[in-house]
Amino acid sequence: MLIVADENIPLLDSFFGDIGEVRRVSGRSMTAGDVCDADVLLVRSVTRVNRELLAGSRVRFVGTTTIGTDHVDRGWLEQQGIRFSAAPGCNANSVAEYVLSVLSLYAEKRGLADWSRLSVGIVGVGHVGGELARKLERLGFDVRLCDPPRADLEEGQEFVSLEEVMKCDVVTLHTPLTRKSNHPTFHMVGEQALDGLGASQLLINAGRGGVIDSSALLARLGRGNAPTVVLDVWEQEPRIHPELVDQVWLATPHIAGHSLEGKVEGTEMIYQALSQFLGLPVRKKAGQFLPEPALSKISFTSSVEEEDAIRIALRACYDPRRDDIRLRNAMSGSVEERGAAFDRLRRDYPVRREYSSLKIQLKGTSKSLQDSFRAMGFKLKI
């Protein structure tokens, strides 16, 4: 059995090596010739999976190690009898932690001692948005949820309109990219919505680049009273607009979900789905392959201020400013050179561990601080 896989999927040999021969190819430049003799195709979000790629091939199973599926023509796969599986929720915690790190930096930028004074509007309350909402609510934030498709189906849930959620101090986007639906998200945040945002607000997009009209955003950032903007996802990836990079506060190369735990969980979920499809026993777990973290413990005493402890712990795990610097340094050369650099930043991304990998030792600290660390997902030793 031949398994053709995106070279950036972690632990391919560990999970799939005893199922078949694994052939690694570039996900961004994958062609029909790469997969014509494959039985199994494993991809990430950078590969368009459709008739053009798979027509005439032997592929009978397609797995994407990502939450999103808008890069896959699921209808065509179903018509061809090709089994498809995704990894919903695999990197939800990683993206939620990315947003928490951004919020910590933003609260410091605003001079807020208590970051929970910020109201946060979450647009898209699926795996990522739901996980983020749970963390923020446990931390005491005022959280408002906007999810029109869910609002249509679920009674008793307190969803608000996009117009209402755009009034929050922070607006963070976590929707799929849809064009043909009752509530399309393509350019959902356009000129009108952007004009309503002011200098006291923060807009984060860690969902899909096309949810924001980037031309309208660039124009808005060039006018007065503009909001602070953080972009992890971009239109026209990997050939993103360097002028937009220049204008936003933090710019990162589509890596919000790139924690090691998130990526490995995505691989594990597709391994389980393929094993089920082939009738094979599931014998492997992600935990078998996770290495010891570079930083395993931080200790705080009773003299620490709660806000300082949280800030130190968050940034010890992840500081988005490092990724921002890497992306800005890559924005030189031709369009093709910038696109290649963007892909390299993702391909060669350094190991980033989630909060659960770090044990926080607390000596004589307040219950409030203990509860905050638990809410974020750190391990505690008291």
C-alpha positions as CSV (number, residue, x, y, z in Angstrom):
1,M,0.0,0.0,0.0
2,L,1.3,3.4,-1.0
3,I,0.6,6.4,1.3
4,V,1.3,9.8,-0.2
5,A,1.5,12.4,2.5
6,D,2.3,16.1,2.9
7,E,5.9,16.2,4.1
8,N,5.0,18.6,7.0
9,I,2.6,16.1,8.7
10,P,4.5,15.1,11.9
11,L,5.2,11.5,12.9
12,L,4.3,9.9,9.6
13,D,6.6,6.9,10.0
14,S,5.6,6.4,13.7
15,F,1.9,6.2,12.9
16,F,1.7,4.9,9.3
17,G,5.1,3.2,8.6
18,D,3.7,-0.3,9.4
19,I,0.6,0.3,7.4
20,G,2.3,1.0,4.0
21,E,5.1,2.7,2.2
22,V,5.1,6.4,3.0
23,R,6.0,8.9,0.3
24,R,6.5,12.5,1.3
25,V,5.8,15.3,-1.1
26,S,5.3,19.1,-0.9
27,G,1.7,19.8,0.1
28,R,1.7,23.2,-1.6
29,S,2.9,21.9,-5.0
30,M,1.3,18.5,-4.9
31,T,0.2,17.3,-8.4
32,A,-1.9,14.6,-10.0
33,G,1.4,12.9,-10.9
34,D,2.4,12.7,-7.3
35,V,-0.7,10.8,-6.3
36,C,-1.7,8.7,-9.4
37,D,-0.4,5.5,-7.9
38,A,-1.3,6.2,-4.3
39,D,-3.9,4.2,-2.3
40,V,-4.0,6.7,0.6
41,L,-3.6,10.5,0.5
42,L,-2.8,12.5,3.6
43,V,-2.9,16.3,3.3
44,R,-3.0,19.6,5.2
45,S,-4.9,22.8,4.4
46,V,-2.4,23.9,1.7
47,T,-3.5,21.1,-0.7
48,R,-6.6,21.4,-2.9
49,V,-8.1,18.0,-3.0
50,N,-10.5,17.7,-6.0
51,R,-11.1,16.1,-9.3
52,E,-8.1,17.7,-10.9
53,L,-5.8,16.1,-8.3
54,L,-7.3,12.7,-8.0
55,A,-9.1,11.8,-11.2
56,G,-7.8,8.4,-12.5
57,S,-5.8,7.7,-9.3
58,R,-6.0,4.6,-7.1
59,V,-6.7,6.7,-4.0
60,R,-9.5,5.2,-1.8
61,F,-8.9,7.2,1.4
62,V,-8.2,10.9,1.9
63,G,-7.3,12.3,5.3
64,T,-6.6,15.9,6.3
65,T,-4.8,16.4,9.6
66,T,-6.6,19.8,10.0
67,I,-9.8,21.1,11.5
68,G,-10.9,22.9,8.3
69,T,-12.1,21.1,5.2
70,D,-12.7,24.0,2.7
71,H,-9.7,22.8,0.7
72,V,-11.4,19.5,0.0
73,D,-14.2,18.8,-2.6
74,R,-16.1,16.5,-0.3
75,G,-19.0,16.1,-2.7
76,W,-16.7,14.8,-5.5
77,L,-15.0,12.4,-3.1
78,E,-18.3,11.0,-2.1
79,Q,-19.4,10.5,-5.7
80,Q,-16.2,8.6,-6.3
81,G,-16.7,6.4,-3.3
82,I,-13.5,7.8,-1.7
83,R,-13.5,7.8,2.1
84,F,-12.7,11.1,3.7
85,S,-11.7,12.0,7.2
86,A,-10.7,15.2,8.9
87,A,-9.4,16.0,12.4
88,P,-12.0,18.3,13.9
89,G,-10.8,19.9,17.1
90,C,-7.2,18.7,16.9
91,N,-5.6,22.1,17.2
92,A,-8.5,24.0,19.0
93,N,-6.6,24.3,22.2
94,S,-3.5,25.5,20.4
95,V,-5.4,28.3,18.7
96,A,-7.1,29.2,21.9
97,E,-3.7,29.6,23.6
98,Y,-2.5,31.7,20.7
99,V,-5.4,34.1,21.4
100,L,-4.7,34.2,25.1
101,S,-1.1,35.1,24.4
102,V,-2.3,37.9,22.2
103,L,-4.8,39.1,24.8
104,S,-2.0,39.2,27.4
105,L,0.2,41.4,25.2
106,Y,-2.8,43.6,24.3
107,A,-3.7,44.2,27.9
108,E,-0.2,45.2,28.6
109,K,-0.2,47.5,25.6
110,R,-3.4,49.1,26.9
111,G,-2.0,49.4,30.4
112,L,-4.6,47.1,32.0
113,A,-3.6,45.4,35.2
114,D,-6.6,43.1,35.0
115,W,-6.9,41.6,31.5
116,S,-10.3,40.2,32.2
117,R,-11.7,43.8,32.0
118,L,-11.7,43.3,28.2
119,S,-15.0,42.2,26.6
120,V,-14.3,39.5,24.0
121,G,-16.6,38.8,21.0
122,I,-16.0,35.4,19.4
123,V,-17.3,34.9,15.9
124,G,-17.6,31.2,15.1
125,V,-18.3,29.0,18.1
126,G,-17.1,25.6,16.8
127,H,-14.3,23.6,18.2
128,V,-11.9,26.5,18.4
129,G,-14.3,29.3,19.4
130,G,-16.0,27.0,21.9
131,E,-12.7,26.1,23.6
132,L,-11.6,29.7,23.7
133,A,-15.0,30.7,25.2
134,R,-14.7,28.1,27.9
135,K,-11.2,29.4,28.9
136,L,-12.2,33.0,28.9
137,E,-15.4,32.5,30.9
138,R,-13.5,30.6,33.5
139,L,-11.0,33.5,33.7
140,G,-13.8,36.0,34.3
141,F,-14.0,37.7,30.9
142,D,-17.2,39.1,29.5
143,V,-17.7,36.9,26.5
144,R,-20.2,37.3,23.7
145,L,-20.8,34.6,21.0
146,C,-21.8,35.1,17.4
147,D,-22.6,32.0,15.3
148,P,-25.5,32.5,12.9
149,P,-25.7,28.8,11.7
150,R,-25.8,27.5,15.3
151,A,-28.3,30.3,16.3
152,D,-30.6,29.0,13.5
153,L,-30.6,25.5,14.9
154,E,-30.2,25.8,18.7
155,E,-32.8,27.3,21.0
156,G,-31.8,28.6,24.4
157,Q,-28.2,29.5,23.3
158,E,-27.3,33.1,23.9
159,F,-25.9,34.1,20.5
160,V,-25.6,37.8,19.4
161,S,-25.5,39.3,15.9
162,L,-22.3,40.2,14.1
163,E,-23.1,43.9,14.6
164,E,-23.4,43.4,18.4
165,V,-20.2,41.3,18.7
166,M,-18.2,43.9,16.7
167,K,-18.8,46.4,19.6
168,C,-16.6,44.3,22.0
169,D,-13.2,45.5,23.1
170,V,-11.8,42.4,21.3
171,V,-13.2,40.6,18.3
172,T,-11.7,37.3,17.4
173,L,-12.7,35.3,14.3
174,H,-12.8,31.5,14.2
175,T,-15.2,30.6,11.3
176,P,-14.7,28.3,8.3
177,L,-14.6,29.9,4.9
178,T,-17.9,29.5,3.1
179,R,-19.4,31.1,0.0
180,K,-22.5,29.1,-0.7
181,S,-24.5,28.9,2.5
182,N,-27.2,30.7,4.4
183,H,-24.5,32.6,6.2
184,P,-21.5,32.9,4.0
185,T,-18.3,34.0,5.7
186,F,-16.3,35.1,2.6
187,H,-15.5,38.8,3.2
188,M,-17.9,38.7,6.2
189,V,-15.8,41.5,7.8
190,G,-15.8,44.0,5.0
191,E,-15.8,47.8,4.7
192,Q,-19.0,48.4,6.7
193,A,-17.9,46.2,9.7
194,L,-14.4,47.6,9.6
195,D,-15.6,51.2,9.6
196,G,-17.4,50.5,12.8
197,L,-14.2,49.5,14.6
198,G,-12.2,52.1,16.5
199,A,-8.8,52.7,18.0
200,S,-9.9,51.2,21.4
201,Q,-10.6,47.8,19.8
202,L,-8.6,44.8,18.8
203,L,-9.4,42.5,15.8
204,I,-7.9,39.0,15.6
205,N,-8.2,36.6,12.7
206,A,-7.0,33.1,13.4
207,G,-9.6,31.4,11.3
208,R,-9.5,31.8,7.5
209,G,-7.9,34.7,5.7
210,G,-10.8,35.3,3.3
211,V,-13.2,36.1,6.1
212,I,-11.8,39.6,6.1
213,D,-11.8,41.7,3.0
214,S,-8.0,42.5,3.0
215,S,-8.3,45.4,0.6
216,A,-11.0,47.0,2.8
217,L,-8.8,46.3,5.9
218,L,-5.7,47.9,4.3
219,A,-7.8,51.0,3.5
220,R,-9.2,51.1,7.0
221,L,-5.8,50.9,8.6
222,G,-4.7,53.8,6.5
223,R,-7.4,56.1,8.0
224,G,-7.7,57.7,11.4
225,N,-9.0,56.0,14.6
226,A,-8.1,52.6,13.2
227,P,-8.4,49.4,15.3
228,T,-5.4,47.3,16.4
229,V,-5.2,44.2,14.2
230,V,-3.6,40.8,14.6
231,L,-3.6,38.5,11.6
232,D,-2.5,34.8,11.6
233,V,-4.3,34.0,8.4
234,W,-4.3,35.9,5.1
235,E,-5.9,36.1,1.7
236,Q,-3.8,34.8,-1.1
237,E,-1.6,32.7,1.1
238,P,1.3,32.1,0.7
239,R,1.7,35.2,-1.4
240,I,0.4,37.6,1.2
241,H,0.3,41.4,0.9
242,P,3.5,43.0,2.4
243,E,1.8,46.3,2.9
244,L,-0.8,44.7,5.1
245,V,1.9,43.0,7.1
246,D,3.4,46.5,7.6
247,Q,0.1,47.9,8.9
248,V,-1.1,45.3,11.4
249,W,0.1,45.2,15.0
250,L,1.1,41.5,15.0
251,A,1.5,39.4,11.9
252,T,2.1,35.6,12.1
253,P,2.4,33.0,9.3
254,H,-0.8,30.8,9.8
255,I,0.7,29.1,12.8
256,A,-1.9,29.6,15.6
257,G,-2.7,25.9,15.6
258,H,0.9,24.8,15.2
259,S,1.6,23.5,18.7
260,L,3.3,20.2,18.7
261,E,0.4,18.7,20.7
262,G,-2.2,20.0,18.1
263,K,-0.3,18.7,15.1
264,V,0.4,15.3,16.6
265,E,-3.3,14.9,17.6
266,G,-4.3,15.7,14.1
267,T,-2.0,12.9,12.8
268,E,-3.4,10.5,15.5
269,M,-7.0,11.2,14.5
270,I,-6.3,10.4,10.8
271,Y,-4.4,7.3,11.9
272,Q,-7.4,6.1,13.8
273,A,-9.7,6.8,10.9
274,L,-7.5,5.0,8.4
275,S,-7.1,2.0,10.7
276,Q,-10.9,1.8,11.0
277,F,-11.3,2.1,7.2
278,L,-8.7,-0.8,6.7
279,G,-10.1,-2.9,9.6
280,L,-6.8,-2.6,11.5
281,P,-6.5,-2.4,15.3
282,V,-5.6,1.0,16.8
283,R,-2.5,0.5,18.8
284,K,-0.8,3.9,18.9
285,K,-1.4,7.1,20.8
286,A,0.0,10.6,20.5
287,G,1.3,10.5,24.0
288,Q,3.8,7.7,23.1
289,F,5.7,10.1,20.8
290,L,5.6,13.5,22.5
291,P,9.1,14.4,23.7
292,E,10.0,16.0,27.1
293,P,9.4,19.7,26.8
294,A,12.4,22.1,26.9
295,L,10.8,23.9,29.8
296,S,9.1,21.7,32.3
297,K,8.5,23.8,35.5
298,I,8.1,27.4,36.8
299,S,7.8,28.2,40.4
300,F,6.1,31.2,42.0
301,T,6.1,32.3,45.6
302,S,3.5,34.3,47.6
303,S,5.2,37.5,46.7
304,V,4.3,37.4,43.0
305,E,1.5,39.6,41.6
306,E,-1.2,37.6,39.9
307,E,-0.9,39.5,36.6
308,D,2.9,39.1,36.5
309,A,2.6,35.4,37.2
310,I,0.1,34.9,34.3
311,R,2.2,37.0,31.9
312,I,5.4,35.2,32.7
313,A,3.9,31.7,32.3
314,L,2.1,32.6,29.1
315,R,5.1,34.0,27.4
316,A,7.4,31.2,28.7
317,C,5.2,28.9,26.6
318,Y,4.6,31.2,23.6
319,D,5.2,34.7,22.7
320,P,3.7,35.6,19.3
321,R,6.1,38.5,18.8
322,R,8.8,36.0,17.9
323,D,6.7,34.8,15.0
324,D,5.8,38.4,14.0
325,I,9.5,39.2,13.7
326,R,10.2,36.1,11.6
327,L,7.3,37.0,9.2
328,R,8.3,40.6,8.8
329,N,11.9,39.6,8.1
330,A,10.6,37.3,5.3
331,M,8.7,40.1,3.5
332,S,11.4,41.0,1.0
333,G,12.2,40.0,-2.5
334,S,9.7,39.1,-5.3
335,V,6.2,37.8,-4.9
336,E,7.4,34.3,-5.5
337,E,10.3,34.7,-3.0
338,R,7.9,36.0,-0.3
339,G,5.5,33.1,-0.9
340,A,8.3,30.6,-0.6
341,A,9.5,32.3,2.6
342,F,6.0,32.1,4.1
343,D,5.8,28.4,3.4
344,R,9.3,27.9,4.9
345,L,8.2,29.6,8.1
346,R,5.4,27.1,8.4
347,R,7.4,24.1,7.3
348,D,10.4,24.8,9.6
349,Y,8.3,26.1,12.5
350,P,10.1,25.6,15.9
351,V,8.6,23.3,18.5
352,R,5.9,25.0,20.5
353,R,4.4,23.2,23.4
354,E,1.0,23.8,25.0
355,Y,0.4,25.0,28.5
356,S,-0.3,21.5,29.7
357,S,3.3,20.6,29.2
358,L,4.4,23.1,31.8
359,K,4.0,22.5,35.6
360,I,3.4,25.6,37.7
361,Q,4.6,25.3,41.3
362,L,2.7,27.7,43.6
363,K,3.9,28.4,47.1
364,G,1.5,30.3,49.3
365,T,-0.3,31.9,46.3
366,S,-3.9,33.0,46.2
367,K,-6.7,30.7,45.2
368,S,-7.6,33.2,42.5
369,L,-4.2,32.6,40.9
370,Q,-4.5,28.8,41.2
371,D,-7.9,29.0,39.5
372,S,-6.6,31.1,36.7
373,F,-3.8,28.7,35.9
374,R,-6.2,25.8,36.0
375,A,-8.6,27.7,33.6
376,M,-5.8,28.1,31.1
377,G,-4.8,24.4,31.2
378,F,-1.5,24.5,33.1
379,K,-0.5,21.6,35.5
380,L,-0.3,22.7,39.1
381,K,1.8,21.7,42.0
382,I,0.7,23.5,45.2
